[in-house]
Amino acid sequence: MKKVLVATEKPFAAIAVEGIRSVFEEAGYELALLESYTEKADLYAAVTDADALIIRSDKVTAEVIEAGKNLKIVVRAGAGYDNVDLTAATAKNVVVMNTPGQNSNAVAELAIGMMVYMARGMFNGKAGSELKGKSLGIHAYGNVGRLVGLIAKGFGMEVSAFDPFIDKSIIEADGVKVYDNVEDLYTNCQYISLHIPANEKTKESINYDLMMSMPEGATIVNTARKEVVSEDSLMKAMQERKDFKYLSDIAPNNATELLSSFEGRVYFTPKKMGAQTQEANVNAGIAAARQIVDFLEKGDETFKVN
C-alpha cells in the first residue's frame, strides 16, 4: 500500500483534511498526518517510509529528501515552491509539484483587505480615505494579480499592471493598463500589489528608487515573498517619506524596528495568512492529493516544477 504523509506546521482546516483523506481512501492509499510539529526531527522520522509528501509553507530541505527513502513526489499545496530544495529533489529523482491557482482568490482578497485596512487608518476611529479613484499597480499579473485587479476595479480603482511574461493583449482585455517597464508602474501608481516570486532576479528588486518614485500616499502591499523587498531600502524610504506605507503577509527580518519606528504606517500579519481560508485549504489540499494519485498511477507530471 502506498503511503502519503501530510506534514503541516500550520495545519489544513479539518474539512480540507477530510477531503484529502477521501481522495486517498478511494485510491487505496494510507494517509499519515504530522500537524503542528515543532522539531525537524519529527518530519525526518515521519517521512522515512512515505511514497509521497504534501506540505504547505513547510521547508523540504536536502535533509528531508534524504530521510524520505521511498519518496517519489512532493506537492506544495500552493503556488510558491521556494521552500523546497529542487536541486536535492531532482538529484534523488523526486518530482516536485505545486497547485497553481488554488489559493489565488484567498490571497487576492487578503491583498485588497489590507489596502482597505491601511486606507482607513487601521480602523483607529479617525477619518481615513477610500480606494475608489486611487491608482493600483499590479506587479506580476498571474492568477493572484489578475484577481486583485478584478476586485480592485469593483472598488472603482484605476488598475495598471507590469508583467513581461504575459502577452499585453491578455492584460488589456481585462480593462487593465499595461506598462512596459516596472519603473513606470511605480511612478504612476499610489498602490502597488506585489505578486512576484522570489528568485535570483527578483530578490531585493523592490528597491529604494522604486519606492521613492511612487506618488503621494504611496502604499505597497506584499502578499508574495519578503525577500523581494530590500529591507534597507524600505527602512530608508519610511524614514524619508512620512506618507509611505507598507503592509506584508510575511514579516520582514526588521519587522520589530519598523513597527516601533513607524506606528500606523506598517502592518504585518501574525502568520502568513494568504491561503488561510477553508475554501483555499480545500482547493489546494484536494488538488495536491489528486495530483499525487495521478502521478503515482498514471505518471502525470502536469504540474512538475523541477
C-alpha positions as CSV (number, residue, x, y, z in Angstrom):
1,M,0.0,0.0,0.0
2,K,1.3,3.4,-0.9
3,K,1.7,5.9,1.9
4,V,1.2,9.6,1.8
5,L,2.4,12.0,4.5
6,V,0.7,15.4,5.0
7,A,3.2,17.4,7.0
8,T,2.0,20.8,8.1
9,E,3.4,23.1,10.8
10,K,0.3,25.2,10.0
11,P,-2.4,22.5,9.6
12,F,-5.1,22.4,6.9
13,A,-8.6,23.1,8.0
14,A,-10.4,20.0,9.2
15,I,-12.7,20.0,6.2
16,A,-9.7,20.0,3.9
17,V,-8.1,17.0,5.7
18,E,-11.4,15.1,5.3
19,G,-11.3,15.8,1.5
20,I,-7.7,14.8,1.3
21,R,-8.4,11.6,3.2
22,S,-11.3,10.8,0.9
23,V,-9.1,11.0,-2.2
24,F,-6.5,8.7,-0.8
25,E,-9.0,6.2,0.6
26,E,-10.6,5.9,-2.8
27,A,-7.1,5.2,-4.3
28,G,-6.4,2.7,-1.6
29,Y,-3.5,4.7,-0.1
30,E,-2.5,5.1,3.5
31,L,-2.6,8.6,4.9
32,A,-0.4,9.8,7.7
33,L,-0.7,13.3,9.3
34,L,2.1,15.3,11.0
35,E,0.4,18.5,12.2
36,S,1.7,21.4,14.2
37,Y,5.2,19.9,14.6
38,T,8.0,22.0,16.1
39,E,11.0,19.8,15.6
40,K,12.6,18.9,12.2
41,A,13.4,15.5,13.6
42,D,9.7,14.7,13.7
43,L,9.5,15.4,10.0
44,Y,12.6,13.3,9.3
45,A,11.1,10.4,11.2
46,A,7.6,10.7,9.6
47,V,8.8,10.9,6.0
48,T,11.0,7.8,6.2
49,D,8.5,5.4,4.7
50,A,6.3,7.8,2.7
51,D,5.9,7.5,-1.0
52,A,4.5,11.0,-1.3
53,L,4.5,14.2,0.7
54,I,2.1,17.1,0.9
55,I,3.3,20.4,2.5
56,R,2.2,24.0,2.8
57,S,4.8,26.5,3.9
58,D,7.0,23.8,5.4
59,K,10.6,23.6,4.3
60,V,11.6,20.5,2.4
61,T,15.4,20.6,2.7
62,A,18.0,18.2,1.3
63,E,17.9,16.5,4.7
64,V,14.2,15.9,4.4
65,I,14.7,14.5,0.9
66,E,17.5,12.2,2.2
67,A,15.3,11.0,5.0
68,G,12.5,10.1,2.7
69,K,14.0,6.8,1.4
70,N,10.8,5.9,-0.5
71,L,9.9,9.4,-1.5
72,K,8.7,9.8,-5.2
73,I,6.8,13.1,-5.1
74,V,6.4,16.2,-3.0
75,V,3.5,18.5,-3.6
76,R,3.4,22.0,-2.3
77,A,-0.3,22.9,-1.7
78,G,0.0,26.4,-3.0
79,A,1.7,28.4,-5.8
80,G,5.2,29.3,-4.5
81,Y,7.7,26.4,-4.1
82,D,10.8,28.2,-3.0
83,N,10.5,26.3,0.3
84,V,11.5,23.1,-1.5
85,D,15.1,22.3,-2.4
86,L,14.6,21.5,-6.0
87,T,18.2,20.6,-6.7
88,A,18.2,18.0,-3.9
89,A,14.8,16.6,-5.1
90,T,16.0,16.3,-8.7
91,A,19.2,14.6,-7.6
92,K,17.1,11.9,-5.8
93,N,14.6,11.6,-8.7
94,V,11.8,13.1,-6.6
95,V,9.2,15.0,-8.5
96,V,8.1,18.3,-7.1
97,M,4.8,19.9,-7.9
98,N,2.7,22.9,-6.9
99,T,-1.0,23.6,-7.1
100,P,-1.2,26.9,-9.1
101,G,-4.4,28.9,-8.8
102,Q,-6.0,27.0,-5.9
103,N,-5.2,29.7,-3.3
104,S,-5.5,32.7,-5.6
105,N,-8.8,34.1,-4.5
106,A,-7.9,33.9,-0.9
107,V,-4.6,35.8,-1.4
108,A,-6.3,38.4,-3.7
109,E,-9.0,39.1,-1.1
110,L,-6.3,39.5,1.6
111,A,-4.4,42.0,-0.5
112,I,-7.5,44.2,-1.0
113,G,-8.4,43.8,2.6
114,M,-5.0,45.1,3.7
115,M,-5.4,48.1,1.4
116,V,-8.7,48.9,3.0
117,Y,-7.3,48.4,6.5
118,M,-4.4,50.9,5.9
119,A,-6.5,53.4,3.9
120,R,-8.9,53.6,6.9
121,G,-6.0,54.3,9.3
122,M,-6.1,50.7,10.7
123,F,-9.6,51.5,12.0
124,N,-8.4,54.0,14.6
125,G,-11.6,55.9,14.7
126,K,-10.3,58.8,12.6
127,A,-11.1,59.8,9.1
128,G,-9.3,57.7,6.5
129,S,-9.5,57.5,2.8
130,E,-11.2,55.4,0.1
131,L,-9.8,53.2,-2.5
132,K,-12.2,54.5,-5.2
133,G,-10.4,56.6,-7.7
134,K,-6.9,55.6,-6.5
135,S,-4.3,54.1,-8.8
136,L,-3.3,50.5,-8.3
137,G,-0.3,48.8,-9.9
138,I,-0.2,45.1,-10.1
139,H,3.4,43.8,-10.2
140,A,3.0,40.4,-11.9
141,Y,-0.3,39.6,-13.5
142,G,-0.6,35.9,-12.7
143,N,-3.5,34.1,-11.1
144,V,-3.5,36.2,-7.9
145,G,-2.6,39.5,-9.6
146,R,-5.4,39.2,-12.1
147,L,-8.0,38.6,-9.3
148,V,-6.6,41.5,-7.3
149,G,-7.2,43.7,-10.4
150,L,-10.7,42.3,-10.8
151,I,-11.7,43.1,-7.2
152,A,-10.0,46.5,-7.3
153,K,-12.0,47.5,-10.4
154,G,-15.1,46.7,-8.4
155,F,-13.9,49.2,-5.8
156,G,-13.5,51.8,-8.6
157,M,-9.7,51.8,-8.6
158,E,-7.7,52.6,-11.7
159,V,-5.8,49.4,-12.4
160,S,-2.5,49.0,-14.2
161,A,0.0,46.1,-14.4
162,F,3.5,45.1,-15.4
163,D,4.3,41.6,-16.4
164,P,6.8,40.9,-19.2
165,F,5.9,37.2,-19.2
166,I,2.2,37.7,-20.1
167,D,1.0,39.0,-23.5
168,K,0.0,42.6,-23.4
169,S,-3.3,41.9,-25.1
170,I,-4.4,39.4,-22.4
171,I,-4.0,42.0,-19.7
172,E,-5.6,44.8,-21.7
173,A,-8.6,42.5,-22.4
174,D,-9.3,42.8,-18.7
175,G,-9.5,46.5,-18.9
176,V,-6.1,46.9,-17.3
177,K,-3.5,49.4,-18.5
178,V,-0.1,47.8,-19.2
179,Y,3.2,49.4,-18.5
180,D,6.2,48.3,-20.5
181,N,8.7,48.7,-17.7
182,V,8.5,48.4,-13.9
183,E,9.7,52.0,-13.3
184,D,6.6,53.5,-15.0
185,L,4.3,51.2,-13.0
186,Y,5.7,52.5,-9.7
187,T,5.9,56.2,-10.8
188,N,2.2,56.2,-11.8
189,C,0.6,54.1,-9.0
190,Q,-0.3,55.1,-5.5
191,Y,-0.8,51.4,-4.5
192,I,1.4,48.6,-5.6
193,S,0.4,44.9,-5.1
194,L,3.3,42.5,-5.2
195,H,2.9,39.1,-6.8
196,I,6.4,38.2,-8.0
197,P,8.2,35.0,-7.0
198,A,11.5,35.1,-5.0
199,N,14.4,34.1,-7.2
200,E,17.9,35.4,-8.0
201,K,16.5,38.1,-10.3
202,T,13.7,39.3,-8.0
203,K,15.3,39.2,-4.6
204,E,15.6,42.8,-3.2
205,S,14.4,44.1,-6.6
206,I,11.8,46.3,-4.9
207,N,14.4,48.9,-4.0
208,Y,14.8,52.5,-2.8
209,D,14.5,54.1,-6.2
210,L,11.2,52.3,-7.0
211,M,9.8,53.2,-3.6
212,M,10.8,56.8,-3.8
213,S,9.3,57.2,-7.3
214,M,5.8,56.4,-6.1
215,P,3.2,59.3,-5.9
216,E,2.0,60.9,-2.7
217,G,0.3,58.4,-0.4
218,A,2.4,55.5,-1.6
219,T,1.4,52.1,-0.3
220,I,3.0,48.8,-1.1
221,V,1.1,45.5,-0.3
222,N,3.2,42.4,-0.3
223,T,1.4,39.0,-0.4
224,A,4.3,37.4,-2.3
225,R,7.7,36.8,-0.5
226,K,9.5,39.0,1.9
227,E,12.8,38.5,0.1
228,V,11.7,40.5,-3.0
229,V,11.7,43.8,-0.9
230,S,15.0,45.3,0.1
231,E,14.7,45.8,3.8
232,D,17.4,48.5,3.9
233,S,15.6,50.4,1.2
234,L,12.3,50.0,3.0
235,M,13.7,51.4,6.2
236,K,15.3,54.4,4.4
237,A,12.1,55.2,2.4
238,M,10.0,55.0,5.5
239,Q,12.4,57.5,7.2
240,E,12.4,59.9,4.4
241,R,8.8,59.8,3.3
242,K,6.1,60.3,6.0
243,D,3.4,59.3,3.6
244,F,4.9,55.9,2.7
245,K,3.1,52.8,4.0
246,Y,4.0,49.1,3.8
247,L,1.9,46.1,4.5
248,S,3.0,42.5,4.2
249,D,1.7,39.0,4.7
250,I,5.3,38.0,5.5
251,A,7.0,40.0,8.2
252,P,10.5,41.2,7.2
253,N,13.5,40.5,9.3
254,N,13.5,44.0,10.6
255,A,9.8,43.9,11.5
256,T,10.3,44.9,15.1
257,E,12.2,48.0,14.3
258,L,9.8,49.0,11.6
259,L,6.8,48.6,13.9
260,S,8.3,50.6,16.7
261,S,9.6,53.4,14.4
262,F,6.6,53.8,12.1
263,E,3.4,53.0,14.0
264,G,0.3,53.3,11.9
265,R,2.3,53.1,8.6
266,V,3.3,49.4,8.6
267,Y,1.4,46.2,9.2
268,F,2.4,42.5,9.2
269,T,0.0,39.6,9.6
270,P,0.9,37.5,12.7
271,K,1.4,34.4,10.4
272,K,1.2,34.1,6.7
273,M,-2.5,34.4,6.1
274,G,-2.8,34.4,2.3
275,A,-4.1,30.9,1.9
276,Q,-5.8,30.7,5.3
277,T,-9.4,30.2,4.3
278,Q,-11.3,27.0,4.4
279,E,-12.0,27.3,0.7
280,A,-8.3,27.7,-0.2
281,N,-7.4,24.8,2.2
282,V,-9.9,22.5,0.5
283,N,-9.0,23.6,-3.0
284,A,-5.2,23.3,-2.6
285,G,-5.3,20.2,-0.4
286,I,-7.6,18.2,-2.6
287,A,-5.7,19.3,-5.8
288,A,-2.4,18.1,-4.2
289,A,-4.0,14.8,-3.3
290,R,-5.3,14.2,-6.8
291,Q,-2.0,15.2,-8.4
292,I,-0.3,12.6,-6.3
293,V,-2.7,9.8,-7.3
294,D,-2.5,10.9,-11.0
295,F,1.3,10.8,-10.8
296,L,1.7,7.5,-9.0
297,E,-0.9,5.7,-11.0
298,K,-0.6,7.3,-14.5
299,G,2.8,9.1,-14.4
300,D,1.0,12.5,-14.9
301,E,3.6,15.3,-14.4
302,T,1.4,18.2,-15.4
303,F,2.4,20.5,-12.5
304,K,6.0,19.4,-12.1
305,V,8.3,22.3,-11.3
306,N,11.8,20.6,-11.2
